[in-house]
Amino acid sequence: MLKAASFISAVASTRENSGALLGGIMPLGLAFGRDRPSDPEWKKPEVDVDWQIVRRRITGRCKAFRAEFGSTMCSVIRRLLMGRDYDPLDPEDRRQFAADGGIQKCRLPPEVAARLAAALILEDESPSATP
């Protein structure tokens, strides 16, 4: 899993999707996801219904993350937390980000994403449980 998550920060470097949100979704895949994408079991209608229910519950957590930060875009979240955006691919901006306390301030989105993921996992574990 760690290896699979290695480049989540590269996605955040695009200033688009939040790496915190993407990282928070990964444990949900471990808890509720498929072991094999081509597993014939997943083609059964009743299994697909459960799959869609879980997807809606996860989407609800993404909406909660967006409500917390006003966006799922890293650049917007950094402006909210830091008062400005930084280019993570620019060495000077990375130094300024650290000097401005970004390493501490940007801990909040992963904490929120982890809390939202944990809440979903700890709910009634049946796929049809409400979000």
C-alpha positions in Angstrom: 0.0 0.0 0.0 2.8 2.4 0.8 4.4 1.8 -2.6 1.0 2.3 -4.3 0.6 5.6 -2.5 4.1 6.9 -3.3 3.1 9.3 -5.9 -0.1 10.7 -4.4 1.9 13.9 -3.7 2.7 14.1 -7.4 -1.0 14.4 -8.1 -1.2 17.2 -5.5 1.7 18.9 -7.2 -0.6 19.5 -10.1 -2.5 21.8 -7.7 -5.6 19.9 -8.5 -6.7 16.8 -6.5 -5.8 16.8 -2.9 -3.3 14.1 -2.0 -4.9 14.0 1.4 -8.2 13.1 0.0 -6.8 10.5 -2.4 -4.8 9.0 0.5 -7.9 8.9 2.7 -9.7 6.9 0.0 -7.0 4.2 -0.1 -8.0 2.5 3.2 -11.6 2.5 2.0 -10.5 0.5 -1.0 -8.8 -1.9 1.4 -11.9 -2.2 3.5 -14.5 -2.4 0.8 -12.8 -2.8 -2.5 -12.3 -5.7 -4.9 -9.5 -8.1 -4.6 -9.5 -8.8 -8.3 -11.1 -6.5 -10.8 -12.1 -9.4 -13.0 -13.7 -11.5 -10.2 -16.9 -12.9 -11.6 -18.5 -12.5 -8.2 -18.6 -8.8 -8.8 -20.8 -9.2 -11.9 -23.7 -10.6 -9.9 -26.5 -8.0 -9.7 -26.8 -8.2 -5.9 -23.1 -7.6 -5.5 -23.2 -4.6 -7.9 -26.0 -3.1 -5.8 -23.7 -3.3 -2.7 -20.8 -1.9 -4.7 -22.8 1.1 -5.7 -24.0 1.7 -2.1 -20.4 1.7 -0.9 -19.4 4.0 -3.7 -22.2 6.5 -2.7 -21.0 6.3 0.9 -17.4 7.1 -0.1 -18.7 9.9 -2.4 -20.4 11.3 0.7 -17.1 11.4 2.5 -15.6 13.3 -0.4 -18.4 15.8 -0.2 -17.8 16.1 3.6 -14.1 16.8 2.9 -15.1 19.4 0.3 -17.4 21.0 2.8 -14.6 21.2 5.4 -12.2 22.9 3.0 -14.4 24.4 0.3 -12.7 22.3 -2.4 -10.9 19.0 -3.1 -8.2 20.9 -5.0 -4.9 21.2 -3.3 -4.2 24.7 -4.5 -7.5 26.0 -3.0 -6.9 24.2 0.2 -3.4 25.6 0.5 -4.7 29.1 0.0 -7.3 28.5 2.7 -4.7 27.2 5.2 -1.7 29.4 4.2 -3.2 32.5 2.6 -1.5 31.7 -0.7 -0.7 28.8 -3.0 2.8 27.4 -3.5 4.3 25.6 -6.5 5.5 22.3 -5.0 7.8 21.8 -8.1 9.6 25.1 -7.5 12.5 24.8 -5.0 12.1 28.3 -3.7 8.4 27.9 -3.2 9.0 24.7 -1.4 11.4 26.5 0.9 9.0 29.3 1.5 6.2 26.8 2.2 8.3 25.2 4.9 9.3 28.6 6.3 5.6 29.7 6.4 4.7 26.7 8.5 3.2 24.7 5.7 4.4 21.4 7.0 2.4 21.8 10.2 -0.6 23.6 8.7 -1.1 21.1 5.9 -1.4 18.3 8.3 -5.1 19.2 8.8 -6.4 17.9 5.4 -4.9 14.4 5.9 -6.2 14.3 9.5 -9.7 15.2 8.2 -9.5 12.6 5.4 -8.3 9.9 7.8 -11.1 10.8 10.3 -13.7 10.6 7.5 -12.4 7.3 6.3 -12.2 5.8 9.8 -15.8 6.9 10.5 -17.0 5.1 7.4 -15.0 1.9 8.2 -16.3 1.9 11.8 -19.9 2.3 10.8 -22.1 -0.7 10.4 -19.9 -2.8 8.1 -22.7 -3.9 5.9 -22.5 -2.2 2.6 -26.1 -1.0 2.8 -25.5 1.0 6.0 -26.3 4.6 5.5 -23.4 7.1 5.3 
